[in-house]
Amino acid sequence: MKMGGRKPPLFFINLTIMFGACDESNIDKQIWVIGSTWISRNKLAEYEKDIATFRLREKFWGEIKWSKLTQGKLDCYKKFVGYTFEKFTPEFKAIIVDTKLVDFNTYHHKNKQLAFMKFYYFLLFNKARHIIARPNQIDTKFHIVIDEFNVSTLNFNDLKSYTEMEIKKLKSKYSGVRPVSDSIDFLGRHTSHICSLTQFTDLICGAIGEVWNGSGDQSYKQEMIKFIENYAGQPLSVPNEPMDCKFDIWKWRPTLG
C-alpha cells in the first residue's frame, strides 16, 4: 500500500554544536600561546554542575588560573585537571607563535593586536576544519567563547566575521551541491571566572607557556606540568603538525616564498 504524507528529506542532518573555550598565555613574552578546549555543548551544563560540586566538596573557591597556582593549591588543581580529562575527554588545541618569526611590519601593519587576532583565526579555523571533515559532521556549528582581553572591538568583529565566512566556504567544499548551514552559533568574549572550561584552558595554556618561555622553575609548577603531560600523552615541549587529535600543540611557521 502506498503511504501518504510528505516525502522524506533528501539529506539527514546530524547537527552537533561544539563548545570551544579559548584563552591565551604569555602574550607579553617571546612565545605566544593561544589555546582552546572543546566539548559537545550538550555536555557543558553537566560539566559546570560537576565542577561546582567539586568545589563544594573540596571547599575550593576562586578562579582557577595558572598564574594563581601555588604549592597549597596544587592538589586541587590536579584533581580539577584529572576530573576534566577523565570524565569529559575534552579536545585541546593550541597554537604556539614565536614572535621573532613574525614580520609585524610587512604583514600586520606594525600592529601586534592585529597579528594576535590573525593567529586566533588560524587556531579556530584549523580546529573547525578537522571537526567538519569527520564523518557526518558537515552540519556542525560552533559556540565559541574567548576570555576577555585588551583588543579593539573592530579587530574582534573582524575575527568573528572572517572566521564565519571561511568556515562556511569550507563546509561548501565538503557538502557538494547541498546548501550548508551557518557555521558560528556564537562567538564572543566573556570573563573566564564564569566558565570552568575556560579556566581549564587557561591552566593548560599557562603550563605550555611555562615550558616554552622557561619563565620559572618552581617545583610545584613542574609537578603540575608533568601531571598534565601524563593526560596529554606527550611532553608539552613537543609540537605536532596541525592534526585531528585529542591533544594538539601546533607550532606556527611562516610561509616561505
N, C-alpha and C positions, 0 to 999 in steps of 0.2 A: 504494500500500500504506500502511496506517495504521501510523504509528510508535508504538511503546510508550514507556514511561518517564514521567517526571514532566512535568507541564505547565510551559512556560516561565514565568518570573516576570512579573507584570503590569507591573513597573517595573524598568528597568535603572538601577542605581545607579552614578553617576560620582563615586566617593569621592576627594576631594582633602584632604590635610591641609596647611594653610598655617601656616608657622612665622613667628611675629612676635617680633621682638627689640625691647624697649621700654626707653627711658631718658628722663631728664628733665634740664633745664638751667635755670640762673638762678632756682631756686626761692627764693633769698634776695633776689631783685630784684623790681622792679615788674612786669615782663613774664615770666610763666612760659612755658616751652616743654616740652611733653611730646610725644615722638616715637616712631615705630615704623617698623621696616623689615621687609618681608615677602617671603619666597620660599617656593616649594613645599618641604615638609620633605624630600622625596626628593633635593633638591639640597644639603641642609645639610652632609652629610658630605663631599661633593666640595668645597664651598666652604671648609670648615675645613682640609681637607687641602691645598688650593691655597694658602691663606694661610700655612700652616705652611711650605710650600716657598718661598713668597715671603720669609718671614722668614729662612730659612736662606740663601737667595741674597743677600739684602741685608744679612745679619748685623745684623738689626734686631730687638731683643728688647724686652720690656716692654709694658705695656698702652698701647694707642693711645687717647688722650683729648684732647679739645680743650684742656683745662687744661694738658696736658703738651707742647703744640705749641711748638716753638722754631724759630729760623731753621735750625739744624743738622738738624732732623728734617723740615723742610718737603718735601724731595724725596721721602722715603719715604712721608710722609703722602699726597702727591699720587698716587704710584704705587698705594698701597693703595686710595684712593678711586676712581681711574680703573679699576683692575682689577675692583673690585666692580661698578661701574656697567656696564662694557663686557661682561664675561663672564656675569654672573649677572642683569643687568637687574632688580634688586630694585624693589619698590614702596615708596615712602616716604610716610608721612603724619604730620603734626604738628598739634597744636592750640596756638594762641597765646592766652594768657589775660592780659589787662590787669587786674591785681588791684584797680586803682582802680575798676573797674566791677563788682566782686564784692561783693554785700551779705552779708558773713560773718555778721552778727548775725541777720538775718531768715531766711536760707535754710540756714545751715550751723552753727547753734547756737554761733556765735562760735569755731568750730573750723576752723582753716586746713587741718589734716590731713584732715578730713572733706571739705572743699571740693576739696582736691587729688585725693582718690580719686574724687570725682564727675566731675571733668574727665578723669581717666584712663578712667572708664567711657564718657564721651561719645566719646573718641577710639576706643576699641576697638569700641564698638557701631557707630559710623558707618562704620568700615572694614569690619567684618563685613557690614553692611547692603549695601554696594556689591558685595562679593565674592559674596554669596549671590544677589544679583539678576542676576548674569551667567548666560548660557545654560548649562544643565546643571551648575550649581554649588550646587544646593539642598542637597546632602548634604556639602558642605564642612565639615570640622572644623578647629578652631584649636588650635595648640600655641603658647602664649604664655609668654615669659619676660620678667620685669621686673627690671631692675637693682636690687640691694639698696639700700634707703633707709630712713630712720627713719620708720616708720609702724607703728601698733599692729597686732597680729595680727587683732583684731576688725575694724578698718576694712578690712584687706586681704581677709579672708574675706568681708566684705560685698560688696566689689568682685567677687570671684570668683563668688559665688552669684547676684548680681544680673545680672551680665553673661551668665552661662549661661542664666538664666531668660528674659531679654529677647531673646536671640538665638534661643532655641528658639521663642518666640512669633512672632518674625519668620519663621522657617522655616515654621511652621504657616500663616502668611498666604500664603506663596508656593506651598505644596505642595497646597493644596486639601484633599481628603479623605485623602490619603496620610499615614500616620504618618511622623514625622520622627525622625531620629537625634539623639542628644545633640550639643551644639554644641562644647563645650570638651573637647578631648583632654587638655589640661594647661594650667593657668595657675598660675604660681608665681614666686617670687623666686629670684634667683641672683646671683652676683658676676660682674661683666662681664669679668674677666680670663680667664674660661674660655670665652667666646663672642666670636669676632671680629665677628659680625654685630651684637652689642650695642655693641661698640666703634665700629663704623661708625655706628650710631645716635647714640651719644654725640658723635661728631665733627660730624655734620650738625646735631644739636640745638645744640651749642655754637656753631657758626657762625651759626645763626639767632638765638640769644640775643645774640651779639655785635652783630649788626646791629640788633636791636630794642631792646636796652638801651644801646647805644652805650658799652660798657664799656672800649673800648681802641682805639688807632689804630696798633698795631704793623704795620709794612709787611708782614711775613711772614703775619700773620693776615688782612690784607686780600687778599693774594695767594691764600691758601687759600680765602677766601670767593668770590673771582672764579672760581677753578678749579671749586668746587662748583656755582656758578651756571651754568657752561658745560654741565655734565652735567644739571643740573636743568631747563635750558631756560627759566629765569625768574630774576629777581632774588629774593634771599631776603627782601627788604623788601616784596614784593608778595604779599598773601594771596589765596587763592581762596575762592569759596564751596565748601563741602564737596562733593566730586565724586569720581567713579571715574576716577582717572588715575594715572600712574606716580609723579608727584611733586606732593604736595598740602600746602600750608600753609594751614590753616584758622584764621581769627581768630574766636574766640568772641565773640558779642554777647549781652547779656542780653535776655531776652524782656520785651517791654513789655506792660503791661495785666494 
